[in-house]
Amino acid sequence: MTDQEKRKIQNRNFLILCVILYVVIAYITLHVHHVIELSGKPFDIETVDVKQLTEASKASMINNIFVLPSEKTLQILFFELIAVFIFALYKVTTQKNLMPGKEHGTAKWGGNAERNRIKNSKDQFANIILTQTERLSLDTKKVRKNLNLLVIGGAGTGKSRFVVKPNILQANTSFVITDPKGELLRDTGYSLAQQGYKVKVFNLIDMSQSCRYNPFAYVKKESDILKVINNLIKNTNGNKHGASDPFWESAERALLQAIFLYIFYELPEYEHKFATVFTMLRLAEIKEDEEDFKSEFDFLFEVLREENPNHIAVKQYDIFKMASGKTAKSILISAGVRLSPFGIEEVEHLLSDDDLELQALGDEKTALFVLIPDSDTTFNFLVAMMYAQLFDSLYYQADFVSGGSLKHHVKFWLDEFANIGQIPEFDKLIATMRSRNISVAPIIQNMTQLKSLYKETYETIIGNCDSILFLGGQERSTLEWVNKGLDKQTIDTKNTSQSRGRNSSSSTSYGTQGRDLMTISELSRMPDNKCILFVRGLDPFYSDKYKLESHPNYKLLYEANENNYFDSSMSLKQSPSSDPIAELVNMRVPDKELEERMEDLTVVNVDELDSLEKQMDELI
């Protein structure tokens, strides 16, 4: 309720009180004047016996609840009404907008009443752990808060230990966890496996120990291809951030779309992978001095044109071929450099098939750890691509398979959020994911990181996080942001003055003034065990960071028992093994079709390869 609404209610209550007061005064006046009239004596204030008049008036009220007023009594009652009306009008119209104790600000720290409004007291595991004393219930309908949490803390403030690890131990949702260095997997993987979780690992630190991820496995329509290409280009642009000529990106996009669409529509499913994209690109060749020269790449599309002139891949190829020889060669070189990481053997294997099953994260309790090196961002574009497809897959699963909401809540703990690349339209995702039973927890070191990555939309991202946790830091803009969020409180002041001399005197005066709930200097000196929590609609909390050792499942952590060690190889053992014959031919086919496919295979002797190669050259 606003202060204006409170004042309206106070004025209404005051007017009701005035009406009641007038009725009481009028009733007393009616009986007093009735007694005076019955006495037959003129009323004289100096000679009247007040005690006798009071007793007689009481008797009149008891014996006659209502008496008929005389004309003179009505005149008196009318003047009393005017007096009460003037009094009420004066009080209402001259009322000051006084807010005692709030003159300079109303900021204060939250207490038990606010804590109890947002936590699930019946089941401690049905909460997100925020601090040692604050919890946020997973029941968003009850607390009317979304579960998005922005965590801000400089290096060494305990983002993993005090926030991420306790919430993994809660084991109350499916998890997607960005894990720099693999520390979180090592420490918490065992606890999740013990509680029935399916643990998957996308490992960019040691790709040989990773579940495989094939972006083509999540391409269902042409628009999905455009998303993959746009994501790839955006996250492999280095630090250009759009400063380069958009012509080159547009031309390169047309070339990549032609290749992707050709693979999607014309090649068998087992060829749907980035290795095929890289191979096709290597077939392309431009000779500036021979305008009519056609490479193997060109022949592929010419054959396709003869079969279907309106094929979407041909249309994109024609856009690329509009460029002159020198320009087309530059486009090829640019695309080749961009796709060069896909030619690395370990990357090729990583993207050769798909074990992640992103769409199933909300169907059963699953933990997907995304391991990224904290000192090298070379392959982090793969993480951004995977996250984009993960959100798309979960949205599709929620909207068209699960009736609008995932069966299990999926929580993203995005540690080192600034280093995973830009997730397309993340501001729109964070604003709409609550209804799908999805939430995110971006974890950053300071506000500058977020502003740098999402220049135009960072405020939207912050605004859609109903909870913001500040663990400490020194970055100036972050301290200023937290300081403004805390706002000002009103404090009492005491001023004392004293003069010395022949006529010495002293005086003391009291007043109020505004003061920041915590100044920037105080924020920078905040003790290591303290943190500040903002929750929408509540006063901020100044609390202790969560003590990991106090969690009931602490014993399942690696640090509690070295036998609880967990790494990527253990997650691979959880995955069902593939058919070795299918892996040999690099096909992802159902078992019932495997025998039919195997019958079509011809075993070629190594000695016959030369003759086959000559035949291929003649055909070309």
C-alpha positions in Angstrom: 0.0 0.0 0.0 1.4 3.4 -1.0 1.6 6.3 1.4 -1.0 8.2 -0.7 -3.4 5.3 -0.2 -2.7 5.2 3.5 -3.5 9.0 3.7 -6.8 8.4 1.9 -7.8 5.7 4.4 -6.8 8.0 7.3 -8.9 10.9 6.0 -11.8 8.6 5.5 -11.6 7.2 9.0 -11.2 10.8 10.4 -14.4 11.9 8.6 -16.3 8.9 10.0 -15.0 9.8 13.5 -16.3 13.3 13.0 -19.7 12.1 12.0 -19.9 9.8 15.1 -18.6 12.7 17.3 -21.4 15.0 16.0 -24.1 12.4 16.6 -22.9 12.0 20.2 -22.7 15.8 20.8 -26.1 16.3 19.1 -27.8 13.6 21.3 -26.4 15.1 24.5 -27.3 18.6 23.4 -30.9 17.4 22.7 -31.5 16.0 26.2 -29.6 18.8 28.0 -31.7 21.5 26.3 -34.9 19.4 26.8 -34.2 19.4 30.6 -33.5 23.2 30.6 -36.8 23.9 28.7 -38.8 21.7 31.2 -37.4 23.7 34.2 -39.0 26.8 32.8 -36.1 28.9 34.0 -33.8 30.9 31.7 -30.4 29.3 31.3 -27.6 31.2 33.0 -24.1 29.8 32.9 -23.0 31.5 36.1 -25.9 30.3 38.3 -26.6 26.9 36.8 -26.1 23.8 39.0 -24.0 21.6 36.7 -24.3 18.5 38.9 -28.1 18.8 39.0 -28.2 19.5 35.3 -26.1 16.4 34.6 -28.2 14.1 36.7 -31.4 15.4 35.1 -30.0 14.9 31.6 -28.9 11.3 32.4 -32.4 10.6 33.7 -33.9 12.0 30.5 -31.7 9.8 28.3 -32.7 6.8 30.3 -36.4 7.5 30.4 -36.7 9.0 26.9 -34.3 7.7 24.3 -35.6 10.3 21.8 -37.2 13.6 22.5 -38.8 16.0 20.1 -36.4 19.0 19.6 -37.8 22.5 19.8 -37.0 25.2 17.3 -34.3 26.6 19.5 -32.8 23.2 19.9 -32.7 22.7 16.2 -30.9 26.0 15.8 -28.2 24.9 18.4 -27.8 21.5 16.6 -27.4 23.3 13.3 -24.6 25.5 14.7 -22.9 22.4 16.2 -23.0 20.8 12.7 -21.4 23.8 11.1 -18.7 23.8 13.8 -17.9 20.1 13.3 -17.9 20.5 9.5 -15.5 23.5 9.7 -13.2 21.5 12.0 -13.2 18.5 9.8 -12.6 20.6 6.6 -9.8 22.4 8.3 -8.0 19.2 9.4 -8.3 17.6 6.0 -7.3 20.6 3.9 -4.4 21.6 6.1 -3.0 18.1 6.6 0.7 18.0 5.8 2.3 15.1 3.9 4.3 14.1 6.9 6.3 10.9 6.9 8.0 10.7 10.3 11.1 8.6 10.1 10.9 8.5 6.3 11.8 12.0 5.4 15.1 11.1 3.6 14.5 7.5 2.7 12.9 4.3 3.8 15.7 1.7 3.1 16.3 -0.9 5.7 17.5 -4.5 6.0 15.1 -7.4 5.6 14.2 -9.6 8.5 12.5 -12.8 9.4 9.1 -11.7 8.1 10.5 -11.2 4.6 12.6 -14.4 4.8 9.5 -16.5 5.6 7.5 -15.1 2.7 9.8 -16.6 0.1 11.0 -20.0 1.5 9.4 -23.4 1.6 9.5 -24.2 5.4 8.0 -27.7 5.0 10.7 -29.1 2.7 14.2 -27.7 2.9 15.2 -29.4 -0.3 12.4 -27.6 -2.3 14.3 -24.4 -2.1 17.1 -22.6 -3.9 19.8 -21.7 -1.4 20.7 -18.0 -1.5 22.5 -17.3 1.7 22.9 -18.9 5.1 19.5 -17.6 6.2 17.6 -16.9 2.9 16.0 -19.6 0.7 13.7 -19.2 -2.4 11.0 -21.7 -2.8 10.8 -23.6 -6.1 7.0 -23.1 -6.0 6.9 -19.9 -8.1 3.1 -19.7 -7.9 3.2 -19.5 -4.1 6.0 -16.9 -3.7 5.2 -15.1 -7.0 8.9 -14.7 -7.8 10.8 -16.2 -10.8 13.8 -18.4 -10.1 16.3 -16.4 -12.2 19.3 -15.4 -10.0 22.1 -13.0 -11.0 25.2 -13.7 -9.0 27.9 -11.0 -8.9 31.3 -11.5 -7.2 34.9 -10.8 -7.9 37.5 -13.5 -8.1 37.8 -15.4 -4.8 34.5 -14.3 -3.4 33.2 -17.9 -3.4 30.7 -18.0 -6.3 31.1 -21.8 -6.7 31.6 -22.7 -3.0 28.9 -20.6 -1.5 26.3 -20.6 -4.3 26.6 -23.3 -6.9 27.8 -26.3 -4.9 25.1 -26.0 -2.2 22.4 -25.8 -4.8 23.8 -28.9 -6.7 23.6 -30.7 -3.4 19.9 -29.8 -3.2 19.4 -32.2 -6.1 15.9 -30.7 -6.7 16.1 -29.9 -10.5 17.8 -30.9 -13.6 21.1 -29.0 -14.0 23.1 -27.4 -16.7 26.3 -26.3 -15.1 29.1 -24.3 -16.7 32.2 -25.6 -15.1 35.6 -23.8 -15.6 38.5 -26.2 -14.9 36.1 -29.2 -14.1 36.1 -28.5 -10.4 32.4 -28.7 -10.0 32.2 -32.1 -11.8 35.0 -33.5 -9.7 33.4 -32.3 -6.4 29.7 -32.9 -7.0 29.4 -35.5 -9.7 29.4 -38.4 -7.3 26.7 -36.8 -5.1 24.4 -36.5 -8.2 25.1 -40.0 -9.4 24.3 -41.3 -5.9 20.9 -39.5 -6.0 19.9 -41.1 -9.3 21.0 -38.4 -11.7 22.1 -39.1 -15.3 25.4 -37.2 -15.5 26.6 -35.9 -18.9 29.7 -33.9 -19.7 30.5 -31.6 -22.6 34.2 -31.3 -22.1 36.2 -28.7 -24.0 39.2 -29.2 -21.7 39.7 -32.8 -22.7 37.5 -33.5 -25.7 38.4 -37.2 -25.7 36.6 -37.4 -22.4 33.4 -35.7 -23.6 30.0 -36.7 -24.6 29.6 -36.0 -28.3 27.5 -33.1 -29.6 26.3 -32.8 -33.2 24.5 -29.6 -33.9 22.8 -31.2 -36.9 21.0 -33.6 -34.6 18.9 -30.6 -33.5 18.2 -29.2 -36.9 14.6 -29.9 -37.9 13.9 -27.2 -40.4 15.6 -24.5 -42.5 15.3 -21.8 -39.8 17.3 -24.0 -37.5 20.1 -24.0 -40.0 20.0 -20.2 -40.1 20.2 -20.0 -36.3 23.3 -22.3 -36.2 25.1 -20.2 -38.9 24.2 -16.9 -37.3 25.4 -18.2 -33.9 28.6 -19.5 -35.4 29.4 -16.2 -37.1 28.6 -14.0 -34.1 30.7 -16.1 -31.7 33.7 -16.5 -34.0 34.1 -12.8 -34.8 36.7 -12.2 -32.1 36.5 -8.7 -30.8 35.1 -7.1 -33.9 31.6 -6.8 -32.4 30.1 -5.8 -35.7 32.7 -3.2 -36.6 33.7 -5.0 -39.8 32.0 -4.6 -43.2 28.7 -6.5 -43.0 29.1 -7.4 -46.7 31.6 -10.1 -46.0 29.5 -11.7 -43.3 26.5 -11.6 -45.5 28.3 -13.2 -48.4 29.9 -15.8 -46.1 26.5 -16.5 -44.6 25.1 -17.3 -48.1 28.0 -19.7 -48.8 27.5 -21.5 -45.5 23.8 -21.7 -46.0 24.3 -23.3 -49.4 26.5 -26.0 -47.9 24.4 -26.6 -44.8 21.2 -26.9 -46.8 22.8 -29.2 -49.4 23.9 -31.5 -46.6 20.5 -31.3 -44.8 18.4 -32.1 -47.9 20.7 -34.2 -50.2 23.1 -36.3 -48.0 22.2 -39.3 -45.9 21.8 -38.7 -42.1 25.1 -40.1 -41.2 26.8 -37.3 -43.2 25.0 -34.6 -41.3 27.9 -33.2 -39.3 30.4 -30.4 -39.4 33.1 -32.6 -40.8 31.0 -32.8 -44.0 30.7 -29.0 -44.0 34.4 -28.6 -43.8 35.0 -31.3 -46.5 32.6 -29.6 -48.9 34.2 -26.2 -48.3 37.6 -27.6 -49.2 36.2 -28.7 -52.6 35.5 -25.1 -53.5 38.2 -23.4 -55.5 38.3 -20.0 -57.3 40.7 -19.1 -60.1 40.7 -15.4 -60.7 42.1 -15.6 -64.3 39.6 -18.3 -65.4 36.0 -17.1 -65.0 34.6 -20.3 -66.5 36.6 -22.5 -64.1 34.4 -25.0 -62.1 35.6 -26.8 -59.1 34.2 -30.0 -57.6 32.1 -27.8 -55.3 30.5 -26.1 -58.3 29.8 -29.4 -60.0 27.8 -30.5 -57.0 25.5 -27.6 -57.2 25.2 -27.7 -61.0 24.0 -31.3 -60.8 21.6 -30.3 -58.1 20.4 -27.4 -60.3 19.6 -29.8 -63.2 17.5 -31.9 -60.8 15.8 -29.0 -59.0 16.4 -25.5 -60.2 14.4 -24.0 -57.3 16.3 -25.9 -54.6 17.0 -23.6 -51.6 20.6 -24.7 -51.6 21.0 -23.7 -55.2 19.5 -20.3 -54.5 22.0 -19.6 -51.8 24.9 -20.9 -54.0 23.8 -18.4 -56.7 24.0 -15.6 -54.2 27.6 -16.6 -53.4 28.5 -16.8 -57.1 27.3 -13.3 -57.7 30.7 -12.2 -56.3 33.6 -11.6 -58.7 36.5 -14.0 -58.8 38.7 -12.0 -56.4 35.8 -11.3 -54.0 34.6 -14.9 -54.1 38.1 -16.1 -53.2 38.2 -13.7 -50.2 34.8 -15.1 -49.1 36.1 -18.6 -49.4 39.3 -17.8 -47.4 37.2 -16.1 -44.7 34.8 -19.1 -44.4 37.8 -21.5 -44.4 39.4 -19.6 -41.6 36.2 -19.6 -39.6 35.6 -23.3 -40.1 39.3 -24.3 -39.6 38.7 -25.5 -36.0 36.3 -28.1 -37.4 39.2 -29.7 -39.2 41.0 -30.6 -36.0 40.7 -34.3 -35.3 39.5 -34.0 -31.7 36.9 -31.4 -32.7 35.8 -33.6 -35.6 35.3 -36.5 -33.2 33.5 -34.3 -30.7 30.9 -33.3 -33.3 30.7 -36.6 -35.1 27.6 -37.8 -33.3 25.3 -36.8 -30.5 25.2 -38.3 -27.0 23.9 -35.2 -25.1 20.2 -35.7 -25.9 19.5 -32.0 -25.0 15.8 -32.3 -25.5 15.6 -34.9 -22.7 17.0 -32.8 -19.9 13.5 -32.0 -18.6 12.2 -35.5 -18.9 14.3 -37.0 -16.1 16.7 -35.7 -13.5 19.9 -35.0 -15.5 23.0 -33.0 -14.9 24.9 -31.6 -17.9 28.4 -30.3 -16.9 29.9 -27.9 -19.5 33.7 -27.9 -18.9 35.5 -24.9 -20.4 39.1 -23.9 -19.9 39.3 -20.7 -17.9 42.4 -19.4 -19.7 41.5 -20.2 -23.3 38.3 -19.3 -25.1 39.3 -20.7 -28.5 36.5 -23.3 -28.6 33.9 -21.5 -26.5 31.9 -20.7 -29.6 30.8 -24.4 -29.4 29.4 -23.8 -25.9 27.4 -20.8 -27.2 26.1 -22.9 -30.1 25.2 -25.7 -27.8 23.4 -23.5 -25.3 21.3 -21.9 -28.1 20.2 -25.3 -29.4 19.6 -26.4 -25.8 17.2 -23.6 -25.2 15.4 -24.2 -28.5 15.1 -27.9 -27.7 13.7 -27.4 -24.2 11.3 -24.8 -25.5 10.0 -27.1 -28.2 9.8 -30.0 -25.7 7.8 -27.8 -23.2 5.5 -26.3 -25.8 4.7 -29.3 -28.0 5.5 -32.4 -26.0 5.1 -31.7 -22.3 1.9 -29.5 -22.4 3.6 -26.1 -21.9 5.9 -26.9 -19.0 8.8 -29.4 -18.6 8.3 -32.3 -16.2 11.4 -31.5 -14.3 12.6 -27.9 -13.7 15.8 -27.2 -15.5 18.2 -24.8 -13.8 21.2 -23.3 -15.6 24.2 -22.4 -13.4 26.2 -20.3 -15.8 29.5 -19.7 -14.1 31.9 -17.5 -16.0 28.9 -16.3 -18.0 31.0 -13.7 -19.8 33.3 -16.4 -21.3 30.8 -18.7 -22.9 30.0 -16.5 -25.8 26.8 -14.7 -26.7 23.6 -16.7 -26.6 21.2 -15.4 -29.3 18.2 -13.5 -28.0 19.1 -14.3 -24.4 17.1 -11.3 -23.2 14.0 -12.8 -24.7 14.7 -16.2 -23.4 15.2 -15.0 -19.8 11.9 -13.1 -20.0 9.8 -16.1 -21.2 11.4 -19.3 -19.7 9.6 -19.2 -16.3 6.4 -20.7 -17.8 8.4 -23.5 -19.4 9.8 -24.5 -16.0 13.3 -23.2 -16.8 15.5 -20.7 -15.0 19.0 -19.4 -15.2 21.7 -18.1 -12.8 24.2 -16.0 -14.8 27.4 -15.7 -12.7 29.6 -12.7 -13.4 32.5 -11.0 -11.7 31.2 -7.5 -12.3 28.6 -5.5 -14.2 31.1 -4.4 -16.9 31.3 -8.0 -18.1 27.6 -8.2 -18.6 27.4 -4.7 -20.3 30.3 -5.7 -22.6 28.7 -9.0 -23.8 25.1 -7.7 -24.0 25.5 -4.0 -24.7 21.9 -3.3 -25.8 20.0 -5.8 -23.6 21.9 -6.1 -20.3 19.3 -4.1 -18.4 16.6 -6.4 -19.6 18.6 -9.4 -18.4 19.1 -7.8 -15.0 15.4 -6.8 -14.8 14.2 -10.4 -15.3 16.3 -11.7 -12.4 14.0 -11.5 -9.4 16.9 -12.3 -7.1 20.4 -10.7 -7.3 23.2 -11.8 -5.0 26.3 -9.7 -4.4 29.2 -11.5 -2.9 31.7 -8.7 -2.9 34.1 -7.0 -5.3 36.1 -3.9 -6.1 34.9 -2.9 -9.6 33.6 0.7 -9.3 30.5 0.5 -11.5 29.3 -2.6 -9.7 29.7 -1.0 -6.3 27.8 2.1 -7.5 25.0 -0.1 -8.9 24.7 -2.0 -5.6 24.8 1.3 -3.6 22.0 2.8 -5.7 20.0 -0.4 -5.3 20.2 -0.3 -1.5 19.2 3.4 -1.5 19.0 5.7 1.5 17.7 5.4 5.1 16.6 8.2 7.5 18.7 8.6 10.6 18.4 10.8 13.6 21.1 13.5 14.1 22.3 15.3 17.2 24.1 18.6 16.8 25.9 20.1 19.8 27.5 23.6 19.9 29.4 25.2 22.7 30.9 28.7 23.1 33.6 29.6 25.5 34.4 32.9 27.2 32.9 35.1 29.8 29.4 34.2 28.8 29.9 30.6 27.8 26.9 28.6 26.6 26.0 25.3 24.9 23.1 24.0 22.9 21.9 20.7 21.6 19.5 20.2 18.7 18.1 17.1 17.1 17.1 16.4 13.5 17.0 13.8 10.7 19.1 13.3 7.5 19.5 10.7 4.8 22.3 8.2 4.7 23.2 5.4 2.3 22.2 2.0 3.7 25.8 1.1 2.8 28.2 3.5 1.2 30.5 2.6 -1.7 33.4 2.5 0.7 31.6 0.2 3.1 30.6 -2.1 0.2 34.3 -2.4 -0.9 35.2 -3.3 2.7 32.4 -5.9 3.2 33.7 -8.8 5.2 34.5 -12.0 3.2 31.7 -14.0 5.0 29.0 -11.4 4.2 26.9 -10.9 1.1 23.9 -8.7 0.0 20.8 -10.2 -1.4 18.1 -8.4 -3.4 14.7 -10.0 -3.9 12.1 -8.2 -5.9 9.4 -6.7 -3.6 11.4 -7.2 -0.4 13.9 -5.2 1.6 17.5 -6.2 0.8 19.2 -8.8 3.1 22.7 -8.4 4.6 23.5 -12.0 5.5 26.2 -14.6 6.0 27.3 -16.6 2.9 26.1 -20.2 3.0 28.4 -22.5 4.9 28.8 -25.5 2.6 29.7 -27.8 5.5 26.3 -27.3 7.0 24.5 -28.9 4.1 22.9 -32.4 4.9 24.6 -33.8 1.8 28.0 -32.4 2.4 29.3 -35.9 3.1 28.8 -36.8 -0.6 31.3 -34.1 -1.8 34.8 -34.9 -2.9 36.2 -32.5 -0.3 34.5 -34.5 2.4 35.7 -37.8 1.2 38.4 -38.4 -1.5 36.6 -41.6 -2.5 33.8 -39.4 -3.9 36.0 -38.3 -6.9 34.1 -38.0 -10.2 35.4 -37.2 -13.7 34.3 -37.2 -17.3 35.2 -40.9 -17.9 32.7 -41.9 -15.3 29.9 -40.0 -17.0 30.8 -41.8 -20.3 30.3 -45.1 -18.5 26.8 -44.1 -17.6 25.9 -43.6 -21.3 24.5 -46.6 -23.2 27.2 -48.0 -25.5 26.7 -47.7 -29.2 26.7 -50.7 -31.6 30.3 -51.1 -32.6 29.4 -51.9 -36.2 27.3 -48.8 -36.5 30.2 -46.7 -35.1 32.5 -48.4 -37.7 30.5 -47.1 -40.6 29.7 -43.8 -38.7 25.9 -44.2 -39.0 23.2 -43.2 -36.5 20.5 -45.7 -37.5 17.9 -47.7 -35.6 19.0 -51.3 -34.9 16.1 -52.7 -37.0 17.5 -50.9 -40.1 21.1 -51.8 -39.4 21.2 -55.2 -41.2 19.5 -53.7 -44.3 22.1 -50.9 -44.4 25.0 -53.4 -43.9 23.8 -55.4 -46.9 24.3 -52.3 -49.1 27.9 -51.9 -48.1 30.7 -53.2 -50.4 34.0 -54.2 -48.9 36.8 -52.7 -51.2 40.3 -54.1 -51.3 43.0 -51.6 -50.7 44.6 -52.6 -54.1 41.4 -51.5 -55.9 41.5 -48.0 -54.5 43.7 -46.6 -57.3 41.4 -47.9 -60.1 38.4 -46.5 -58.3 40.1 -43.2 -58.0 40.8 -43.1 -61.7 37.2 -43.9 -62.5 36.0 -41.0 -60.2 38.4 -38.6 -62.0 37.0 -39.6 -65.4 33.4 -39.1 -64.1 34.3 -35.6 -62.9 
